[in-house]
Amino acid sequence: MSEHTGRTALVTGAAGGIGAAITTRLQQDGWSVLGVDLHDDAPTVGLAADLTSREANREAVEEAVRRFGRLDAVIPNAGIQHVAPVAEFPEDRWDAILALMLTSPFLLARYAWPHLVRSDAPRYVAIASAHALAASPFKSAYVSAKHGVLGLVRTLALEGAAEGLCATAVCPGYVRTPLVEGQIAAQAEVHGLSEERVLEDVILAPQAIKRLIEPEEVAGVVAFLLGPGGAAFTGVPVTMDLGWTAR
């Protein structure tokens, strides 16, 4: 078992986008970070794991503890998307999305619990979405999973309060990630629009400020929540949605 004097974190979905930005930011801040993703061909990924299985979630936690000797923070971020009407939504895709984006955050919390409560400042920061607070058509599984993650965070905050655990859900609007970029063609097909119109008329339509959030902006909020300034935030969504939910 390696000995580290600094703080340690487990970040999922670490190969790109928000997860890579969080991993990089925390490492720059002196954290020891185990980045987990389906594939380990990115420099921010230290463990390849399919987090739709119970065994992989347990392995991720055990590997972080094995490497670092402790675990101070868990940041569930891994996500996938599928765009289709409810009446046509593939049931297997529903199962996969809920497994990765709701069940995995629960399992990570469950398996990490005995390690987190030994930390002097344990943190659980789920990357949710404005879709944890509002719905969009044709994204039933994604919206349901994100709403569920917010409920999980609220429960963790209540159960972990006596141990000093702070649990939050960061809820950004649309972030410039491969997941969002990949939605453009799917949304164009569903809405019958050109791809050029989808970004402004569909993707950014709910937001008051019409731009994509950068992954580094989300990473900065996560870094704040993991630090001393985040100690009063628990059981809440931390919303950075460019005015989406102000309507």
N, C-alpha and C positions, 0 to 999 in steps of 0.2 A: 504494500500500500504506500503510495506516494504521500509525502507530507507537504502541505501548502499553508502558508500563513495568511494568504489573501482570501477573499470571498469567492465562492464557487457557484456556478449556475448550470442548469440544463436547459437548452433551447432546442425546440423541435422545428422542423421545416427550415433548416439552417442553410440549405444549399444556395438559396438566392432570395431576392426580394427583401421582405421585412426581416426574415429570420437571419439572413446573412448580415444585414445591417446591424441588427441587435448583437449578434455574436461579435462582429468586428468592434462595435462601440464598447461593449463590456470588456473585451480584451485590451483595448486601448486604455480603459479606465483601471486596468490592473486585475481584473477578474480572471479566474481560471474557468473556462467554459467548455462544456461538452456539447458540440452541435450535432444534432441527430437529423438524418433525412433518409429517404428511401435509397438513395445512392450516395456513395462517399467520394464522388469525383470532383468535389469542390473543396477549396482550401478551408472553408469554414465548417466542414463536416468531419467529425471525429468518429462517428459510428453510423453505419448503414443499418437501418431497421425499418420494417414494415409495421407502422404503429397502429394498423387495424387489428393487430393480434394482442392478446393479453401478455403473451410471453415477451414480445418485443418491448412493450412498455416497462415491464419489470426489468428486463435486461438493460434498458437505457438508464434507469435509476441506479441499478447495481453497478453499472460501468462507471457512472459519474462518481459514485462513492468510492469505488475501487481506485480510480485514478487520483482523486483529490482528498480522500479521507473524510469528507464532509459534503453537505449539500445545503446551501443557503437560499437558493432561489430556483424556482421552476417557471419557465416561460413557454407554455404550450402555444404554438403558432402554426403548426402544419395545417394545410388546408387544400381542398380541391373544390371544383365547381362543376355544376351541370345545369344548363338552362333548358327548361321544357315546361309546358303546361302540366298541371297536376294530373289531368286525365291521360297524359301521355308519358308521365315521368317514369323512367325505368326503375323498377323496384330494386334491382341490384345496385344501381347508382345511389339510391336513397340509403341503402344499408351501408355502402362504403363511405358516404359522406358523414353519416351519423357516427360510424365507427371511428373515423379519423378525427372528426372535429368536435365530438361531444364525449364519446366513451373514452378516447385516449386521454383527454384532459382530466377526466375523473380517475382513470387508472394511474396516471402519473401522480396525482394528488394522493391517492391511496397508498401507493408504494413508497412515495417520498416522505409521507407524513412522519414516520419515526425519526427520520434524519432532519427534516426541517425543524421539528420542535426542539431539537438540540442546538439549533443555531441561536445566536444572540439577537438576530434580526431577520427572522424567516420571512420570505416573500413568495407570493404566487401571483404572477402577472400574466393573465391570459390575453392573447391578442384576439379580441372579438371583432366588432365591426359596428358601423352605424346600423347594420342589419340585426344587431342585438336589441335595437330600440325601435326599429321601424321595418316594415316589410316592402318588398318589391315583387311584382308578378314574375312568374316563371322560375323562381328560385326557392321552391318550397323546402327542400332539404337544407340548403345553406342557411336560410333564414331561421328555420327551426333549430338547427344546431347552434347558431349564434345566440338565439334567445335562451337556449338551454345552458350555454356556457355562462351567461350572466347569472342565471339562477344558481349554478354550481358555485360561482365565485361568492355570491351572497351567503350561501350555506357554509362554505369554507371559512368565511370571515367570522361568522357566528361561532362555529365550532372551534376555530383556532384562536379566538381572542385571548383566552386564558393563557395560551402558550406564546403570545406575542406575535402570532402570524397575521400578516396583512395580506389580503387577497383583493385584487382589482381586475377589471376587464377594460383594456384599452380599446376604444371604439372609434377607429378612424373612418372617414369617408373613403372614397376611392383612392388607392395608393398605386403609384407607378410600379407595378409588378408584372411578371409574366402571367400570373393568374388573371389579372384585370385585362391585360392586352389580349389574352386568349379569348376573352368574352366577346370581343367586338364582332367577330364573324358570327358567333352563335346568336348574339342579340340582333344582328342585322337580319338573319334568317327568320327569327321569331317575330320581329316587329315589321318585317317587310321594308326595311330601310337600307340605304347604301351604307357601307362601312364608314364613309366619311361623315355621315350625319349621326351615326350612333354615339360617338363620344360626346358631342354637345347635346343632342336631343334626348338621349337615353341615359348614358353612363353618368354624365354630370348634371342631368336635369334636376335632381333633388337638391343639389348644393347651391347655396347662395353665391359662393365664390367658385367660379368655373375654372378650376385647375385640379390636376392630380396632386396628391400629397406625395412627398418623396419618402422613400423608406427610411432615410436617415432622420427625418422628423419624428417618425414613430419610435425609432431607436432612442432618440433623445428623451422622449417622454418615459420610456421604459427605464432608462438609466436614472432619471429623476425619481421614479417610484421605488426603485431598488435602493436608493440612497437615503440619507437622514431626512431629507425633505419630504420623502414619501411616507413617513411613519404615521401620518394622520389619515391616510387614504386606505380605506378597507370597506369591502362589501358594496362597492359602487362601480358604475361605469365611469371611465375617464374619457370623456368625449372630445374628439378632435375631428369634427366632420364638416368644417367649412360652412356651417349653417344649415346642414341637411335637416336635422331634427328640430330646428327653430320654427318650422312651419306648423 
